[in-house]
Amino acid sequence: MLRRNDLRFAEFARSLSTTQWQQASLCTGWTNHEVLAHVAYGYQAPPSALVAGMATHGGSFDRANCALARHLAAGRTPGELIADLIAVIDAPRGLGRVFPPQLLLGDHVIHELDIALAIGRNPEIPVEALTAVLETQVRVPNPFIPARARARGLTLHAADAGWRHGTGPLVTGSAAHLASVLAGRPSALEHLDGEGVPTLAARL
């Protein structure tokens, strides 16, 4: 599923214009171009580069991750980054070899949503991939994105995917918008309904 999704994402990425790549994404502080760089680099990043980046940025993983993405985007065009991604999908190196595939799928799907929703495109991510990401978000601990904690004590319902999880105040919306909010993107909150939305919003 991860491989199929990455190849489909590459086709989506090829459809963006130069102006769209320069726009701000839903991932705070990154342009769409920098989001693409992050996805492409994740399959080949040596752990040593991240460790060195954290040392330079006061031990912060987030700041180091940001700096690496910006550095790569500054030196590679979107077309080159798409080619880089395709080249390593079947032969990941570095962190890409050891990172759990379900978390990689979540990372790539959320970042595609960061791009698509930012430019006003309807996401074309298959329901099976979105459902897999939601299941991972609510069940698998993630040291980088506390989606499971955000979902606790709420009933989440993605009507378009036939997916439901949890007990408590209801939060309903599309699978894409639910996944985006659980990943910490508040702009998708306006697309959700239910008495549990204020609780979820307060957890972002």
C-alpha positions in Angstrom: 0.0 0.0 0.0 2.9 2.4 0.8 4.5 1.8 -2.6 1.2 2.2 -4.5 0.5 5.4 -2.6 4.0 6.8 -3.2 3.7 6.2 -7.0 0.3 7.8 -7.1 1.6 10.7 -5.0 4.4 11.2 -7.6 1.7 11.6 -10.3 -0.2 14.1 -8.2 3.0 16.0 -7.6 3.7 16.2 -11.3 0.4 18.1 -11.8 1.4 21.1 -9.7 2.5 24.4 -11.2 5.5 26.4 -10.2 3.3 28.9 -8.4 1.6 26.1 -6.4 4.9 24.7 -5.3 5.9 28.1 -3.9 2.7 28.4 -1.8 2.6 27.8 1.9 1.5 24.3 2.9 -0.6 23.3 5.9 2.7 22.1 7.6 3.6 25.2 9.5 6.7 26.9 8.2 7.1 24.9 5.0 6.2 25.6 1.4 4.8 22.8 -0.7 8.2 22.5 -2.3 9.8 22.0 1.1 7.2 19.4 2.0 8.0 17.5 -1.2 11.7 17.7 -0.3 11.0 16.2 3.2 9.1 13.3 1.7 11.8 12.5 -0.9 14.6 12.9 1.6 13.0 10.6 4.2 13.7 7.6 2.1 17.4 8.3 2.0 18.3 10.4 5.0 21.4 9.0 6.9 20.8 9.1 10.7 24.1 11.0 11.0 22.7 13.9 9.1 19.8 14.2 11.5 22.0 13.9 14.5 24.3 16.6 13.2 21.3 18.8 12.4 19.9 18.4 15.9 23.3 19.4 17.4 23.3 22.5 15.3 19.7 23.4 16.3 19.9 23.0 20.1 18.8 19.3 20.1 15.5 20.0 18.4 14.3 17.3 16.0 11.7 19.6 14.5 14.1 22.4 13.7 16.7 20.0 12.3 14.0 18.3 10.2 12.9 21.7 8.9 16.4 22.9 8.1 17.2 19.6 6.1 14.0 20.0 4.1 14.7 23.6 3.3 18.3 22.9 2.3 17.3 20.1 0.0 14.5 22.2 -1.6 16.9 25.0 -2.2 19.1 22.8 -4.3 16.5 20.6 -6.1 13.6 21.5 -8.3 10.2 19.8 -7.7 10.8 17.7 -10.9 14.2 16.5 -9.6 12.7 15.7 -6.1 9.9 13.7 -7.7 12.6 11.7 -9.7 14.6 11.3 -6.5 11.5 9.8 -4.7 10.7 7.4 -7.5 14.3 6.2 -7.6 14.3 5.2 -3.9 10.8 3.8 -3.4 12.0 0.3 -4.0 15.5 0.8 -2.5 15.2 3.0 0.6 18.4 3.9 2.5 19.2 5.4 5.9 16.1 6.1 8.0 13.9 5.0 5.2 15.0 1.4 5.7 14.2 1.2 9.4 11.2 3.5 9.9 7.9 1.5 10.3 6.0 1.4 7.0 2.7 2.3 8.6 4.2 5.5 10.0 5.8 6.3 6.6 2.4 5.9 5.0 0.9 8.2 7.5 3.7 10.8 7.0 3.3 10.7 3.2 -0.5 10.9 3.2 -0.6 13.7 5.7 2.0 15.7 3.8 0.0 15.1 0.6 -3.0 16.6 2.4 -0.8 19.5 3.5 -0.2 20.3 -0.2 -3.5 19.4 -1.7 -5.7 21.2 0.9 -3.4 24.3 0.8 -4.0 24.7 -2.9 -7.7 24.0 -2.8 -7.5 20.6 -4.4 -9.8 17.7 -3.5 -7.5 14.9 -2.2 -7.4 11.9 -4.4 -6.0 9.6 -1.8 -7.6 6.1 -1.9 -10.0 5.3 1.0 -8.0 2.3 1.9 -4.9 4.4 2.5 -6.8 7.1 4.5 -8.4 4.4 6.6 -5.0 2.8 7.3 -3.6 6.1 8.3 -6.5 6.8 10.7 -6.1 3.4 12.2 -2.4 4.0 12.8 -3.1 7.5 14.2 -5.5 6.2 16.9 -3.7 2.9 17.7 0.0 3.3 17.2 2.1 5.6 19.5 4.0 8.1 17.4 6.8 10.1 19.1 6.5 12.9 16.6 2.7 13.4 16.2 0.5 12.7 19.3 -2.6 11.8 17.3 -3.6 8.9 19.6 -3.7 11.3 22.6 -5.8 13.8 20.6 -8.3 11.1 19.7 -8.7 9.7 23.2 -12.2 9.9 24.7 -13.8 10.9 21.4 -15.9 9.1 18.8 -14.4 9.7 15.4 -16.5 9.0 12.3 -15.3 9.3 8.7 -18.6 8.8 6.9 -17.0 8.7 3.4 -14.8 5.8 4.4 -17.2 3.9 6.7 -14.7 4.2 9.5 -15.5 4.7 13.2 -13.4 4.6 16.3 -13.8 5.3 20.0 -16.5 6.3 22.5 -17.4 9.7 23.7 -18.4 13.0 22.1 -18.8 12.7 18.3 -16.4 14.2 15.7 -17.5 13.5 12.2 -16.1 14.5 8.8 -14.3 13.1 5.8 -11.4 10.7 6.4 -9.0 13.2 4.9 -10.0 16.1 7.2 -10.0 13.9 10.2 -6.5 12.6 9.5 -5.3 16.1 8.9 -6.7 17.4 12.2 -5.3 14.4 14.2 -1.9 15.2 12.7 -2.2 18.7 14.1 -3.5 20.8 11.2 -6.2 23.2 12.6 -7.3 24.5 9.3 -9.2 21.3 8.6 -11.3 21.8 11.8 -13.9 23.9 9.9 -14.8 20.8 7.9 -15.6 18.7 11.0 -18.9 18.5 12.9 -20.1 17.2 16.3 -20.0 18.0 19.9 -16.5 16.7 20.3 -14.9 19.2 17.9 -14.1 21.8 20.6 -12.3 19.2 22.7 -10.3 18.1 19.6 -9.5 21.7 18.7 -8.2 22.3 22.3 -5.8 19.4 21.9 -4.0 20.8 18.9 
